Amino acid sequence: MLAHADDIASQAFFAALARRLSKQAFETWFRPLRITRFQSDGVLRIAVPNPAVRDWIIAKYSTV
């Protein structure tokens, strides 16, 4: 079963990011992301609006 982005796991993910990043970086690069989670495996999947956003996040924020 697919859980929606407003579930507790994705809220915790976004809250943790918001604490570690500037407000501008969070709003620009992370707010547009969509999080899904399959309850069967507990893995969060992150959907980005386009490849440029994906590449930028990986290059600049992979350690976060």
Phi and psi restraints in degrees (range 20) as a CNS / XPLOR table:
assign (resid 1 and name C) (resid 2 and name N)
       (resid 2 and name CA) (resid 2 and name C) 1.0 -90.8 20.0 2
assign (resid 2 and name N) (resid 2 and name CA)
       (resid 2 and name C) (resid 3 and name N) 1.0 130.5 20.0 2
assign (resid 2 and name C) (resid 3 and name N)
       (resid 3 and name CA) (resid 3 and name C) 1.0 -97.1 20.0 2
assign (resid 3 and name N) (resid 3 and name CA)
       (resid 3 and name C) (resid 4 and name N) 1.0 147.4 20.0 2
assign (resid 3 and name C) (resid 4 and name N)
       (resid 4 and name CA) (resid 4 and name C) 1.0 -87.2 20.0 2
assign (resid 4 and name N) (resid 4 and name CA)
       (resid 4 and name C) (resid 5 and name N) 1.0 167.8 20.0 2
assign (resid 4 and name C) (resid 5 and name N)
       (resid 5 and name CA) (resid 5 and name C) 1.0 -62.2 20.0 2
assign (resid 5 and name N) (resid 5 and name CA)
       (resid 5 and name C) (resid 6 and name N) 1.0 -16.1 20.0 2
assign (resid 5 and name C) (resid 6 and name N)
       (resid 6 and name CA) (resid 6 and name C) 1.0 -92.3 20.0 2
assign (resid 6 and name N) (resid 6 and name CA)
       (resid 6 and name C) (resid 7 and name N) 1.0 12.5 20.0 2
assign (resid 6 and name C) (resid 7 and name N)
       (resid 7 and name CA) (resid 7 and name C) 1.0 -75.7 20.0 2
assign (resid 7 and name N) (resid 7 and name CA)
       (resid 7 and name C) (resid 8 and name N) 1.0 169.3 20.0 2
assign (resid 7 and name C) (resid 8 and name N)
       (resid 8 and name CA) (resid 8 and name C) 1.0 -61.9 20.0 2
assign (resid 8 and name N) (resid 8 and name CA)
       (resid 8 and name C) (resid 9 and name N) 1.0 -40.0 20.0 2
assign (resid 8 and name C) (resid 9 and name N)
       (resid 9 and name CA) (resid 9 and name C) 1.0 -63.2 20.0 2
assign (resid 9 and name N) (resid 9 and name CA)
       (resid 9 and name C) (resid 10 and name N) 1.0 -44.4 20.0 2
assign (resid 9 and name C) (resid 10 and name N)
       (resid 10 and name CA) (resid 10 and name C) 1.0 -72.1 20.0 2
assign (resid 10 and name N) (resid 10 and name CA)
       (resid 10 and name C) (resid 11 and name N) 1.0 -33.3 20.0 2
assign (resid 10 and name C) (resid 11 and name N)
       (resid 11 and name CA) (resid 11 and name C) 1.0 -62.5 20.0 2
assign (resid 11 and name N) (resid 11 and name CA)
       (resid 11 and name C) (resid 12 and name N) 1.0 -41.4 20.0 2
assign (resid 11 and name C) (resid 12 and name N)
       (resid 12 and name CA) (resid 12 and name C) 1.0 -65.1 20.0 2
assign (resid 12 and name N) (resid 12 and name CA)
       (resid 12 and name C) (resid 13 and name N) 1.0 -39.6 20.0 2
assign (resid 12 and name C) (resid 13 and name N)
       (resid 13 and name CA) (resid 13 and name C) 1.0 -59.4 20.0 2
assign (resid 13 and name N) (resid 13 and name CA)
       (resid 13 and name C) (resid 14 and name N) 1.0 -51.2 20.0 2
assign (resid 13 and name C) (resid 14 and name N)
       (resid 14 and name CA) (resid 14 and name C) 1.0 -65.8 20.0 2
assign (resid 14 and name N) (resid 14 and name CA)
       (resid 14 and name C) (resid 15 and name N) 1.0 -38.2 20.0 2
assign (resid 14 and name C) (resid 15 and name N)
       (resid 15 and name CA) (resid 15 and name C) 1.0 -63.9 20.0 2
assign (resid 15 and name N) (resid 15 and name CA)
       (resid 15 and name C) (resid 16 and name N) 1.0 -41.9 20.0 2
assign (resid 15 and name C) (resid 16 and name N)
       (resid 16 and name CA) (resid 16 and name C) 1.0 -64.2 20.0 2
assign (resid 16 and name N) (resid 16 and name CA)
       (resid 16 and name C) (resid 17 and name N) 1.0 -41.8 20.0 2
assign (resid 16 and name C) (resid 17 and name N)
       (resid 17 and name CA) (resid 17 and name C) 1.0 -64.1 20.0 2
assign (resid 17 and name N) (resid 17 and name CA)
       (resid 17 and name C) (resid 18 and name N) 1.0 -44.6 20.0 2
assign (resid 17 and name C) (resid 18 and name N)
       (resid 18 and name CA) (resid 18 and name C) 1.0 -60.5 20.0 2
assign (resid 18 and name N) (resid 18 and name CA)
       (resid 18 and name C) (resid 19 and name N) 1.0 -33.3 20.0 2
assign (resid 18 and name C) (resid 19 and name N)
       (resid 19 and name CA) (resid 19 and name C) 1.0 -71.1 20.0 2
assign (resid 19 and name N) (resid 19 and name CA)
       (resid 19 and name C) (resid 20 and name N) 1.0 -28.3 20.0 2
assign (resid 19 and name C) (resid 20 and name N)
       (resid 20 and name CA) (resid 20 and name C) 1.0 -96.4 20.0 2
assign (resid 20 and name N) (resid 20 and name CA)
       (resid 20 and name C) (resid 21 and name N) 1.0 -13.8 20.0 2
assign (resid 20 and name C) (resid 21 and name N)
       (resid 21 and name CA) (resid 21 and name C) 1.0 -115.7 20.0 2
assign (resid 21 and name N) (resid 21 and name CA)
       (resid 21 and name C) (resid 22 and name N) 1.0 160.2 20.0 2
assign (resid 21 and name C) (resid 22 and name N)
       (resid 22 and name CA) (resid 22 and name C) 1.0 -66.7 20.0 2
assign (resid 22 and name N) (resid 22 and name CA)
       (resid 22 and name C) (resid 23 and name N) 1.0 156.8 20.0 2
assign (resid 22 and name C) (resid 23 and name N)
       (resid 23 and name CA) (resid 23 and name C) 1.0 -60.2 20.0 2
assign (resid 23 and name N) (resid 23 and name CA)
       (resid 23 and name C) (resid 24 and name N) 1.0 -41.3 20.0 2
assign (resid 23 and name C) (resid 24 and name N)
       (resid 24 and name CA) (resid 24 and name C) 1.0 -62.9 20.0 2
assign (resid 24 and name N) (resid 24 and name CA)
       (resid 24 and name C) (resid 25 and name N) 1.0 -45.5 20.0 2
assign (resid 24 and name C) (resid 25 and name N)
       (resid 25 and name CA) (resid 25 and name C) 1.0 -63.3 20.0 2
assign (resid 25 and name N) (resid 25 and name CA)
       (resid 25 and name C) (resid 26 and name N) 1.0 -43.4 20.0 2
assign (resid 25 and name C) (resid 26 and name N)
       (resid 26 and name CA) (resid 26 and name C) 1.0 -61.8 20.0 2
assign (resid 26 and name N) (resid 26 and name CA)
       (resid 26 and name C) (resid 27 and name N) 1.0 -49.1 20.0 2
assign (resid 26 and name C) (resid 27 and name N)
       (resid 27 and name CA) (resid 27 and name C) 1.0 -65.6 20.0 2
assign (resid 27 and name N) (resid 27 and name CA)
       (resid 27 and name C) (resid 28 and name N) 1.0 -37.7 20.0 2
assign (resid 27 and name C) (resid 28 and name N)
       (resid 28 and name CA) (resid 28 and name C) 1.0 -73.5 20.0 2
assign (resid 28 and name N) (resid 28 and name CA)
       (resid 28 and name C) (resid 29 and name N) 1.0 -47.7 20.0 2
assign (resid 28 and name C) (resid 29 and name N)
       (resid 29 and name CA) (resid 29 and name C) 1.0 -102.5 20.0 2
assign (resid 29 and name N) (resid 29 and name CA)
       (resid 29 and name C) (resid 30 and name N) 1.0 -27.8 20.0 2
assign (resid 29 and name C) (resid 30 and name N)
       (resid 30 and name CA) (resid 30 and name C) 1.0 -109.0 20.0 2
assign (resid 30 and name N) (resid 30 and name CA)
       (resid 30 and name C) (resid 31 and name N) 1.0 -28.2 20.0 2
assign (resid 30 and name C) (resid 31 and name N)
       (resid 31 and name CA) (resid 31 and name C) 1.0 -59.5 20.0 2
assign (resid 31 and name N) (resid 31 and name CA)
       (resid 31 and name C) (resid 32 and name N) 1.0 -36.9 20.0 2
assign (resid 31 and name C) (resid 32 and name N)
       (resid 32 and name CA) (resid 32 and name C) 1.0 -73.0 20.0 2
assign (resid 32 and name N) (resid 32 and name CA)
       (resid 32 and name C) (resid 33 and name N) 1.0 -8.8 20.0 2
assign (resid 32 and name C) (resid 33 and name N)
       (resid 33 and name CA) (resid 33 and name C) 1.0 -69.9 20.0 2
assign (resid 33 and name N) (resid 33 and name CA)
       (resid 33 and name C) (resid 34 and name N) 1.0 150.6 20.0 2
assign (resid 33 and name C) (resid 34 and name N)
       (resid 34 and name CA) (resid 34 and name C) 1.0 -120.0 20.0 2
assign (resid 34 and name N) (resid 34 and name CA)
       (resid 34 and name C) (resid 35 and name N) 1.0 129.6 20.0 2
assign (resid 34 and name C) (resid 35 and name N)
       (resid 35 and name CA) (resid 35 and name C) 1.0 -107.9 20.0 2
assign (resid 35 and name N) (resid 35 and name CA)
       (resid 35 and name C) (resid 36 and name N) 1.0 132.8 20.0 2
assign (resid 35 and name C) (resid 36 and name N)
       (resid 36 and name CA) (resid 36 and name C) 1.0 -127.7 20.0 2
assign (resid 36 and name N) (resid 36 and name CA)
       (resid 36 and name C) (resid 37 and name N) 1.0 155.9 20.0 2
assign (resid 36 and name C) (resid 37 and name N)
       (resid 37 and name CA) (resid 37 and name C) 1.0 -142.7 20.0 2
assign (resid 37 and name N) (resid 37 and name CA)
       (resid 37 and name C) (resid 38 and name N) 1.0 128.8 20.0 2
assign (resid 37 and name C) (resid 38 and name N)
       (resid 38 and name CA) (resid 38 and name C) 1.0 -89.4 20.0 2
assign (resid 38 and name N) (resid 38 and name CA)
       (resid 38 and name C) (resid 39 and name N) 1.0 120.9 20.0 2
assign (resid 38 and name C) (resid 39 and name N)
       (resid 39 and name CA) (resid 39 and name C) 1.0 -62.7 20.0 2
assign (resid 39 and name N) (resid 39 and name CA)
       (resid 39 and name C) (resid 40 and name N) 1.0 -25.3 20.0 2
assign (resid 39 and name C) (resid 40 and name N)
       (resid 40 and name CA) (resid 40 and name C) 1.0 -67.3 20.0 2
assign (resid 40 and name N) (resid 40 and name CA)
       (resid 40 and name C) (resid 41 and name N) 1.0 -32.9 20.0 2
assign (resid 40 and name C) (resid 41 and name N)
       (resid 41 and name CA) (resid 41 and name C) 1.0 -116.4 20.0 2
assign (resid 41 and name N) (resid 41 and name CA)
       (resid 41 and name C) (resid 42 and name N) 1.0 -10.2 20.0 2
assign (resid 41 and name C) (resid 42 and name N)
       (resid 42 and name CA) (resid 42 and name C) 1.0 70.9 20.0 2
assign (resid 42 and name N) (resid 42 and name CA)
       (resid 42 and name C) (resid 43 and name N) 1.0 13.1 20.0 2
assign (resid 42 and name C) (resid 43 and name N)
       (resid 43 and name CA) (resid 43 and name C) 1.0 -92.7 20.0 2
assign (resid 43 and name N) (resid 43 and name CA)
       (resid 43 and name C) (resid 44 and name N) 1.0 132.3 20.0 2
assign (resid 43 and name C) (resid 44 and name N)
       (resid 44 and name CA) (resid 44 and name C) 1.0 -83.7 20.0 2
assign (resid 44 and name N) (resid 44 and name CA)
       (resid 44 and name C) (resid 45 and name N) 1.0 134.9 20.0 2
assign (resid 44 and name C) (resid 45 and name N)
       (resid 45 and name CA) (resid 45 and name C) 1.0 -113.6 20.0 2
assign (resid 45 and name N) (resid 45 and name CA)
       (resid 45 and name C) (resid 46 and name N) 1.0 132.3 20.0 2
assign (resid 45 and name C) (resid 46 and name N)
       (resid 46 and name CA) (resid 46 and name C) 1.0 -109.4 20.0 2
assign (resid 46 and name N) (resid 46 and name CA)
       (resid 46 and name C) (resid 47 and name N) 1.0 121.9 20.0 2
assign (resid 46 and name C) (resid 47 and name N)
       (resid 47 and name CA) (resid 47 and name C) 1.0 -103.0 20.0 2
assign (resid 47 and name N) (resid 47 and name CA)
       (resid 47 and name C) (resid 48 and name N) 1.0 132.3 20.0 2
assign (resid 47 and name C) (resid 48 and name N)
       (resid 48 and name CA) (resid 48 and name C) 1.0 -108.7 20.0 2
assign (resid 48 and name N) (resid 48 and name CA)
       (resid 48 and name C) (resid 49 and name N) 1.0 155.7 20.0 2
assign (resid 48 and name C) (resid 49 and name N)
       (resid 49 and name CA) (resid 49 and name C) 1.0 -69.0 20.0 2
assign (resid 49 and name N) (resid 49 and name CA)
       (resid 49 and name C) (resid 50 and name N) 1.0 -26.7 20.0 2
assign (resid 49 and name C) (resid 50 and name N)
       (resid 50 and name CA) (resid 50 and name C) 1.0 -164.3 20.0 2
assign (resid 50 and name N) (resid 50 and name CA)
       (resid 50 and name C) (resid 51 and name N) 1.0 165.9 20.0 2
assign (resid 50 and name C) (resid 51 and name N)
       (resid 51 and name CA) (resid 51 and name C) 1.0 -61.4 20.0 2
assign (resid 51 and name N) (resid 51 and name CA)
       (resid 51 and name C) (resid 52 and name N) 1.0 -31.5 20.0 2
assign (resid 51 and name C) (resid 52 and name N)
       (resid 52 and name CA) (resid 52 and name C) 1.0 -63.0 20.0 2
assign (resid 52 and name N) (resid 52 and name CA)
       (resid 52 and name C) (resid 53 and name N) 1.0 -42.1 20.0 2
assign (resid 52 and name C) (resid 53 and name N)
       (resid 53 and name CA) (resid 53 and name C) 1.0 -65.0 20.0 2
assign (resid 53 and name N) (resid 53 and name CA)
       (resid 53 and name C) (resid 54 and name N) 1.0 -44.6 20.0 2
assign (resid 53 and name C) (resid 54 and name N)
       (resid 54 and name CA) (resid 54 and name C) 1.0 -57.3 20.0 2
assign (resid 54 and name N) (resid 54 and name CA)
       (resid 54 and name C) (resid 55 and name N) 1.0 -48.3 20.0 2
assign (resid 54 and name C) (resid 55 and name N)
       (resid 55 and name CA) (resid 55 and name C) 1.0 -64.0 20.0 2
assign (resid 55 and name N) (resid 55 and name CA)
       (resid 55 and name C) (resid 56 and name N) 1.0 -40.9 20.0 2
assign (resid 55 and name C) (resid 56 and name N)
       (resid 56 and name CA) (resid 56 and name C) 1.0 -64.5 20.0 2
assign (resid 56 and name N) (resid 56 and name CA)
       (resid 56 and name C) (resid 57 and name N) 1.0 -45.6 20.0 2
assign (resid 56 and name C) (resid 57 and name N)
       (resid 57 and name CA) (resid 57 and name C) 1.0 -62.6 20.0 2
assign (resid 57 and name N) (resid 57 and name CA)
       (resid 57 and name C) (resid 58 and name N) 1.0 -43.5 20.0 2
assign (resid 57 and name C) (resid 58 and name N)
       (resid 58 and name CA) (resid 58 and name C) 1.0 -63.5 20.0 2
assign (resid 58 and name N) (resid 58 and name CA)
       (resid 58 and name C) (resid 59 and name N) 1.0 -44.2 20.0 2
assign (resid 58 and name C) (resid 59 and name N)
       (resid 59 and name CA) (resid 59 and name C) 1.0 -68.1 20.0 2
assign (resid 59 and name N) (resid 59 and name CA)
       (resid 59 and name C) (resid 60 and name N) 1.0 -40.0 20.0 2
assign (resid 59 and name C) (resid 60 and name N)
       (resid 60 and name CA) (resid 60 and name C) 1.0 -100.7 20.0 2
assign (resid 60 and name N) (resid 60 and name CA)
       (resid 60 and name C) (resid 61 and name N) 1.0 -26.7 20.0 2
assign (resid 60 and name C) (resid 61 and name N)
       (resid 61 and name CA) (resid 61 and name C) 1.0 -127.4 20.0 2
assign (resid 61 and name N) (resid 61 and name CA)
       (resid 61 and name C) (resid 62 and name N) 1.0 13.8 20.0 2
assign (resid 61 and name C) (resid 62 and name N)
       (resid 62 and name CA) (resid 62 and name C) 1.0 -62.2 20.0 2
assign (resid 62 and name N) (resid 62 and name CA)
       (resid 62 and name C) (resid 63 and name N) 1.0 -28.2 20.0 2
assign (resid 62 and name C) (resid 63 and name N)
       (resid 63 and name CA) (resid 63 and name C) 1.0 -78.1 20.0 2
assign (resid 63 and name N) (resid 63 and name CA)
       (resid 63 and name C) (resid 64 and name N) 1.0 -20.1 20.0 2
